[in-house]
Amino acid sequence: MLKRTVNGVICPLHMSVQDIKENHYKVSPGFIHEDGVLPLSELLGRTITITPTGKVHCNTCLDEYVGCAGEVCDVCCNPLLDSGNVPHVVYLSLAQSAVIGSVPVLDARERWAALGASQVLPIARTSNATIASEIIAKSGLRDIKGVSAAELLSGCSEGVSLLDFENDVRNAIDGHYDAHSCAPMYASPIHYDFLKPTEVNDSEQSLDNEVTGIFIGAIGNLLLLDCGYVDLIQLSGLEVALSLE
C-alpha cells in the first residue's frame, strides 16, 4: 500500500495481471516507481492526487527524456527496432461491438489487457504489420484504432459473441496468403475482468495540472476517478507524483 508521495512514470502497458481461471484474467493498471510496480487496484476507494513533475520519459524504454508524452527517444526510433517488421497477431475483440486489430506477437497479452475489451479472440499470425493491416481491411469490421474512450466506458452490447464473426474473417483470409505470410490461429476467447464501476464520469482529465479524485476503477488504458478519467496511453511516459490523502 502507498503510504507516501512517490514519483513514477505512467506506463499503460505495464499491467498487473492475475489469473482467475483458464483464459480469464483480472486486470488493473500499474504505476512504475523506484521501488517497483504499484498495482493501483490496492488504492480502490482512496483519494489520490496526481501531480505532473514536468519531466517526460521515452514511452518505450522509460529511461531517456523526450519533449512530450507518447514520444520515443532516438535509440528507440531505430528502424531496425521497428515493431512493424516483426510477426503480428490479428484478433477480434469486443468493445461496444465487435472490432478487429493487430499487435506484435511478443506484446500481445499486455496490449490486449490495455485495450479495455472484455473479450479477445486470436485469428491469425502474420509475418509483419503490413499483411495484418491488409487482413483488417478485408474483414469489413471496424478497426480497433477507431474505438473512442466513450465507447469503452459504455461497455459492450449484451449477447454479442466474437464467435459470431470468426468465420467471416477466416473466409476473407482463406486462399490469399501462403503459410509463412499468414497462419491461422485457433483458440478460445480470452476474457478480461476490469476494475469497472457501475457509474463513470466521462470527463477527460489532461494532467496539464494537478488532479485529485477518488480512484474508482480502470478499463483498459483508462484510469477512472470520480472527477473523470485519465487516458494512460496518451500520457505514456509522463513523470508524475502520486500521493494519498
C-alpha positions in Angstrom: 0.0 0.0 0.0 1.2 3.5 -0.8 1.9 5.5 2.4 3.8 8.4 1.0 4.2 10.6 -2.1 6.3 8.9 -4.8 7.5 9.9 -8.2 6.9 7.5 -11.1 6.2 7.1 -14.8 2.8 6.4 -16.4 3.2 3.3 -18.5 -0.2 1.9 -19.7 1.2 -1.4 -20.9 2.7 -2.4 -17.6 -0.4 -4.2 -16.1 -0.9 -6.2 -13.0 -2.5 -9.4 -14.4 -3.8 -12.1 -12.1 -5.0 -15.5 -13.5 -8.6 -16.3 -12.3 -9.1 -19.4 -14.4 -8.2 -20.6 -17.9 -8.5 -17.8 -20.5 -9.9 -15.4 -17.8 -7.8 -12.6 -16.3 -8.3 -9.9 -13.7 -6.5 -6.7 -14.8 -5.5 -3.5 -13.1 -3.1 -0.8 -14.2 0.3 -0.4 -12.6 2.4 2.7 -11.6 6.1 2.3 -12.1 8.3 4.0 -9.4 11.7 3.5 -7.8 10.6 0.6 -5.7 9.0 -1.4 -8.5 5.4 -1.5 -9.7 2.4 -0.4 -7.6 -0.8 -2.2 -8.5 -3.4 0.5 -8.4 -6.1 -2.0 -7.5 -4.8 -1.6 -3.9 -5.9 2.0 -3.9 -9.6 1.5 -4.8 -11.8 3.9 -2.9 -8.9 6.1 -1.8 -8.5 9.7 -2.7 -5.4 10.1 -4.9 -3.6 13.2 -6.2 -1.6 13.0 -9.5 0.8 15.9 -10.0 3.0 16.2 -13.2 6.6 16.9 -12.4 7.3 18.5 -15.8 9.6 15.6 -17.0 8.6 13.2 -19.8 10.3 9.9 -20.5 10.6 7.8 -23.7 7.4 5.7 -23.7 9.3 2.6 -24.9 12.5 2.4 -22.7 11.3 4.9 -20.0 14.9 5.9 -19.5 15.6 8.8 -21.9 13.9 12.2 -21.6 11.8 13.4 -24.6 9.7 16.5 -25.4 6.2 15.4 -24.8 4.1 12.4 -23.7 3.9 9.5 -26.1 7.3 10.3 -27.9 10.2 7.8 -28.2 13.9 8.6 -27.9 16.4 8.5 -30.8 17.6 5.0 -29.8 14.1 3.5 -29.8 13.3 5.2 -33.2 15.9 3.0 -34.8 14.2 1.4 -37.9 15.8 -2.0 -37.0 13.7 -2.0 -33.9 10.5 -1.1 -35.7 7.7 -3.3 -34.5 6.2 -3.3 -37.9 8.9 -5.8 -39.1 8.0 -8.5 -36.6 5.2 -11.1 -36.6 1.8 -9.8 -35.6 -1.4 -11.4 -34.3 -4.7 -10.4 -35.9 -7.5 -10.6 -33.4 -11.2 -9.8 -32.8 -12.2 -8.0 -29.7 -15.3 -6.7 -28.0 -15.5 -3.0 -27.1 -19.0 -1.6 -27.6 -19.3 -4.0 -30.6 -17.0 -6.5 -32.4 -13.8 -4.9 -33.8 -10.6 -6.1 -35.4 -7.0 -5.2 -34.8 -3.4 -6.5 -34.7 -0.5 -6.4 -32.2 3.2 -7.6 -32.2 3.2 -11.3 -31.1 5.5 -10.7 -28.1 3.4 -7.8 -26.8 0.0 -9.4 -27.4 -1.1 -10.2 -23.8 -0.1 -6.8 -22.4 -1.6 -4.9 -25.4 -4.9 -6.8 -25.1 -5.1 -6.0 -21.4 -4.6 -2.3 -22.2 -7.3 -2.3 -24.8 -10.2 -2.3 -22.4 -12.0 -5.0 -24.4 -14.0 -7.6 -22.5 -13.0 -10.4 -24.9 -10.2 -11.1 -27.3 -10.1 -13.9 -30.0 -6.8 -14.5 -31.9 -7.5 -15.2 -35.6 -4.1 -15.4 -37.4 -0.4 -14.9 -37.1 1.2 -12.8 -39.9 4.8 -12.3 -40.8 4.6 -8.4 -40.5 2.3 -5.5 -39.7 1.6 -4.8 -43.4 -0.1 -8.1 -44.0 -2.0 -7.7 -40.8 -3.3 -4.4 -42.0 -4.4 -5.9 -45.3 -6.4 -8.6 -43.4 -8.1 -5.9 -41.2 -9.1 -4.0 -44.4 -10.5 -7.2 -46.0 -12.5 -8.2 -42.9 -15.1 -5.5 -43.2 -15.1 -5.0 -39.5 -14.2 -1.7 -37.7 -10.5 -1.2 -36.8 -9.9 -1.2 -33.0 -7.8 2.0 -33.5 -11.1 3.9 -34.1 -12.6 2.9 -30.8 -13.1 6.0 -28.5 -12.8 6.3 -24.8 -16.6 6.9 -24.6 -17.3 3.5 -26.2 -15.0 1.7 -23.7 -16.8 3.5 -20.8 -20.2 2.5 -22.1 -19.3 -1.2 -22.4 -20.3 -3.8 -25.0 -23.8 -4.8 -26.0 -25.4 -7.8 -24.3 -25.4 -11.1 -26.1 -22.6 -10.2 -28.6 -20.1 -13.1 -29.2 -16.8 -13.0 -31.1 -17.5 -16.5 -32.4 -20.4 -15.0 -34.5 -17.8 -13.0 -36.5 -14.9 -15.6 -36.6 -15.9 -17.5 -39.8 -16.4 -14.4 -41.9 -12.9 -13.1 -41.1 -11.4 -16.5 -41.7 -13.1 -16.7 -45.1 -11.8 -13.3 -46.0 -8.2 -14.6 -45.4 -8.5 -18.1 -46.9 -6.6 -18.6 -50.1 -5.0 -15.1 -50.2 -1.7 -15.8 -48.3 0.9 -18.6 -48.0 1.5 -20.3 -44.7 4.6 -18.2 -44.0 2.8 -14.9 -44.6 -0.3 -15.7 -42.7 -1.0 -18.8 -40.5 -4.4 -19.3 -38.9 -4.7 -19.5 -35.1 -7.4 -21.4 -33.2 -8.1 -20.6 -29.6 -11.0 -19.9 -27.2 -11.9 -16.3 -26.5 -9.8 -14.7 -23.8 -11.8 -12.8 -21.1 -10.7 -9.8 -19.2 -12.3 -8.7 -15.9 -11.5 -5.0 -15.3 -12.0 -2.8 -12.2 -15.1 -1.4 -13.7 -17.5 0.7 -11.5 -21.3 0.8 -12.1 -21.2 4.5 -12.9 -18.4 6.5 -14.5 -17.7 10.2 -15.2 -16.8 10.6 -18.9 -14.9 13.9 -18.5 -11.3 13.5 -19.6 -8.6 14.8 -17.3 -5.5 16.0 -19.2 -3.0 16.2 -16.3 -1.8 19.6 -17.5 -2.2 20.5 -13.8 -2.7 18.5 -10.6 -5.7 16.2 -10.5 -7.3 14.9 -7.3 -10.1 12.4 -7.1 -11.3 9.1 -5.7 -9.9 6.1 -7.6 -13.0 4.1 -8.6 -11.6 1.7 -11.2 -10.0 1.1 -14.6 -11.0 -0.1 -18.1 -8.0 -0.9 -20.2 -5.8 2.2 -20.6 -8.4 4.4 -18.8 -7.8 5.3 -15.2 -11.2 6.1 -13.6 -11.6 8.8 -10.9 -14.9 10.2 -9.6 -14.0 13.5 -11.3 -13.3 11.9 -14.7 -10.9 9.6 -16.5 -7.2 9.7 -17.3 -6.1 8.2 -20.7 -2.8 6.4 -19.8 -1.8 5.8 -23.4 -2.0 9.5 -24.4 0.1 10.3 -21.3 2.5 7.4 -21.6 6.0 8.4 -20.3 4.8 11.3 -18.3 6.5 11.5 -14.9 4.1 12.3 -12.0 4.0 12.4 -8.3 1.3 10.1 -6.8 0.0 10.7 -3.3 -2.8 9.6 -1.0 -5.0 11.9 1.1 
